[in-house]
Amino acid sequence: MENLVREIRKEVNFSVKEYQEIQNLMIQDGYEQFSPFARGKLLEIDHQSSQYLEEWIKYL
């Protein structure tokens, strides 16, 4: 399997409550920016879910 790099840019809209919850999670995990936080959370997914994630990313 080749090493592939794919840049994904996606606009995400949150409610005020969701935004505040995400901000709190970011602070708890030591993140200042959303992209590294989201990437870290995506990479935490266990191995069984990773194939599902790969399929989902194809459609972005």
Buried (B, 14 or more C-beta within 10 A) or exposed (E): EEEEEEEEEEEEEEEEEEEEEBBEEBEEEEBEEBEEBBEEBEEEEEEEEEEEEEEEEEEE
